[in-house]
Amino acid sequence: MVQADDSSLDPHELRAVQLVARRALDRASGWGVYPTPIGDVLTAANIKVATASIFDPRRIMEFLIGKAESTAVAIRSAISKMFGVADTLDNTIHIDHTVRESKQNFLKLHEAGHLELPAHRKIFRIFQDCEKMLDPDISDLFEREANNFARYVMFQGDGYRDMAADHELSIRTPMKLAGKFGASIYASCREFARTNHRACAVYVLEPITYHPETGARAEVRRIEVSPSFGQRFGRPADTVITRMHSLGRVLPIGRKMSRATPISMTDLNGQAHECLAEAFDTTFNVLILVYPKKALTPSVFA
């Protein structure tokens, strides 16, 4: 199932979030340090990471002692849906330590965003990653703001974009840069597509399953496109990739990666373009990078 947008903001909202994130990196002297020094960012902001996970059932009960009843009820009902909690009273973030380290890195910055962004701190003593304590519209905005705070800090503003521009257009590039910045391959591939000056798109798929009628299939979780790709091809609206789909033969079945494979994509003007698609299976998701075989020149857009 295609997930709802989790990062788009109006330009003025984005600028405000990036200003706060820039200050966080400035305080930590984190620019140009690799992997991104998340611990220094948190320390400079006087944000502590709880050493014992609140997501352990015993810790849940300990954490609830002394909290308002409404908070306790909300947390009990939502705890199974959360990966992080930011406690503004103690300036402490609680992270699910059972998730992989690269995801914990992003979660730490996401929760730090809730503590660093003034509106978030002002409204709540505790902000949790669910909609139990917020109007859905406000919750959605706050989540997108915290995600953009995390993105900006993790990828050091335009640092990732500029570094990716010097590398080849290949799925191996965001895989390599993920380790460079301390990010997950999932987050790195999304950032690679969103900020690339070249035309490309990244399909994020759920794990491959098998259907008795269609065979191998993978539901689309998200699709990220670069600005030039979106201008020429729009944003694909696919919801599932089967073997009958043009990307079907790129699915890495029985292997971790699929090499660059020729496919055809039709642009918004109905013109077909020869493209290449390559895939990587993270075990959590299948990531497919798609890009035109020939660079799109200004004359192509005329």
N, C-alpha and C positions, 0 to 999 in steps of 0.2 A: 504494500500500500504506500503510495506516494505521501511523504511526510509534509506537514505544513511548513511554510517558510519559517526559518529560525534565525535569520540574520539581517534581513532588509530593514533599513531605517531611512527616514527622510534625511536629506543632506544636513540640515541644522542639528538634528538629533545625533547623527553620526559624528559631526564635528565636535559636539559637546563631549561625547563618549571618548573620542580619540584624544582630546585635550587632557582628560583625566588619566587616560592610559599612558600618554606621553610623560606626564608628570611622575607616574609610577616608575617608568623606566629611567627617567632622569634621576630620581632619588636613589635608585639602586645602582646607578652607573652601569646599566645593563646593555647599552647600545654596543653592538659589535662583539658581545661576549657569547660564545657558543659552547654547549647548548644554552638557550636563553636561561639566565640565572633566576629561576622562579623563586628559589629559597631567598635570595637577596631581595627580590621584589617584595616578598611578603614581610621579611624582616624590616626593610626600610619603611614599610607602611604600618609596622607594629601589629601585624596580623599573625596570629598563632595558628598552627595546625594541630588539632587534637591528636595526641599520640595513641589513644585508644579509640577505636572506631565506634561511633554512636550506633552504627548499623548492626553491631553485635546485640542480640536481644537483652543481655544483661546491662549493657551500656545504655540502651534506650531507657530503661527504668531509672537508672542512675541520673541520666540527663534530665528526665522529667521532674525530678524532685525539686520543688521550689518554683517550678514554672506555673504560670497561670493555667487554670483549668481549660480554658478555650485553646491555649497553645498545646496542651497535652492531648486533647481530643483530636486536634488537627494533625498533630504529628503521628499519633497512633494510626489514624486512618490513611495517612499518606506515606508512611515510612517505606512501604514496599515499592513505591513508585520513584523514590528519590535516590540520588547518588551523592548529593552534597547538601549541607546545611550551613548557613552563615548565621552566627550568633552575634548580633551587634552589641549586646550588653557586655560580652567578654572579649569582643574583637577576635573571635575564634571561628575557624572553619572546621567542619567535620566532613571527612571524605570517606567514601566506601573503599577501604583498603583491599577489597577482594578483586576490584577491577584492575586491568593491566596498568602498568606505570605510566605509559604515554597518555592514557585517558585520565589518570589521576592528575597529571600535569595540567591538562586543560581544565579539569574540574576545579582545581585550586585557584586558577586565575578567574574562572567564571564566578566562583563564590567570592573571591576578592573583589570582583567588580561590584557585587551587591553591597559590599562594605565601603568601597571607595566612591561609588556614585552617590552624590548627596541626596537625591530624591529617594533612593532606596533606603538609605540609612534613616532618613527623617521619618518615613512612614512606618517602618517596622523595627521592633527590637529583635525579632527573629524573622529572617527571610528564608523560606524553604522552596525547593524546586518542585512545586506543585501549584494547583490553582485553588487550594482550599482556603487560603487566607486573602485572596485578592479577587477583585473583579476580573473576569477572564481577559478583557481587553487590556487592562493594566498589567496583568500577569504576563501576557504575551509580549507587550512592549518591554517590560523589565527583563524578560528572558533574552530578547533580542539584543538589548543594550548590554547585558552581562556577557553574552556571546561575543559581541564586537569588542568589548574591553579585552576579553581573553585573546581573541584573534590578534588584536593590535599589539599586545604585549608579547604573546608567543612568537609572532612572526616579525617582531621589531619594526612596526610601521610598514614602510615600503621595502625594508631590508630583504625579505623573502622574495618579493616581486622582482627586485633588481638582480638578485642572485640567480633566480630562475631564468631570467632573460639571457644570461650568459651560458646556459646549458641547453642541450639538445631537447627537441620536442619529443619526449619519450616518457612512458610511464615510469621508467627507471629514475628519472630526474626527481619527481616528488617523493619517491621512495627513499632516495638518497638524502634529500633535503629534510625529510622527516627526522632522521637521526641527527642531522646538523643542528636543528632547532629544538630537538627534544619533544617533537610533536608525534601524534599517531600518523600512520600512513593515510588513514581516512581523512583526517583534518588537513594534512599536507596536500593530498590530491585535490580536495575542494578548493584550497587556497590557490593552488597552481592554476586551476581553470579560471577562477574568479578574477585573478589579477594579471593574467598573461596578456601580453601585447599581441600575441599570435592567435589565430582562430583555432579554438579547441573546445572540447566539451568533455566533462567527466560524468559518466553514469555510475551512481552508487546503487548497487543491487543487493537485495537480501541473499542469503545463501541459496545455492542451487538446490532445487527439489525435483522430484520426478512425478509426472502425472501420467496415468495409464493411457490417455489419449494423445497428449502433446509431447510426452517424453520430458526431457530436461527443460526446466523453466526457472526463471528468477524474477521475482517482483521488483519493480523499480522503487527504491527508497527516496532518492533525490537525483536531480540532474543539475549540474553547475555548468555554466557557459561563460566563455570569455566575452568581453564587449564586442569584439569584431565578429566572433562566431554568431552571437545573438543578432547582430545587425544583418548578417547575411542569411542565416538559417532560422532565426527565431529560437525559442526554447522548446526542445522536443517535448511532446506530451505523452510519450510512451508510459505505460503502467506495468507492462510485463514483457520480458524478453524470452521467447521460445526459440526452438531450433528453426522455426519457419521465419523468424525475424531476420532482418539483414545483419544484425549483430549476433545472431544465434550461433554461428560457427566460430565466434570469438570466445564464447563461454569456455573458461578453463576447466573442462571436465576431466577429472583424473590427473590433473597437474596443477601446479601453483600459478603458472603464467601461460599466456598465449602470445606468440610473437605478432608483430605488426601484420595485419591481414587486410587486403584491399576490400573495401565496401563502397557502395554508391549512396550519396545523400543528395536530396533535392532541396535547393534553396528556396527562398520566399518568392522568387520570380519563376519558379518551375524549372530552373536549370539544374541538371545533374552534375555532381562533382565527384571525382574519384577521391576517396578518402582512405585513411588507414585507421585501424582500430586495434588496440592491444589491451590485454586484461591481466589483472593480478587478483588472486584469491587470498584475502587476509585471514580466512576462516570465519571471520565475523561478517564480512561483506565481500562482494565481488566488485572490483573497480575497473571500469572500462574507459580508456582515454581514446577520443575520436578527434581526428584533425584532417583537414584537406591535404592531399598529397603534394599539391602545388600551393605555395603561399598565395593568399588572396591579395592582389595588388589593387591600388586605388582604381585602376581602370575596370576591374572586375565589378566594382560597386556602382559604376556609372549606369 
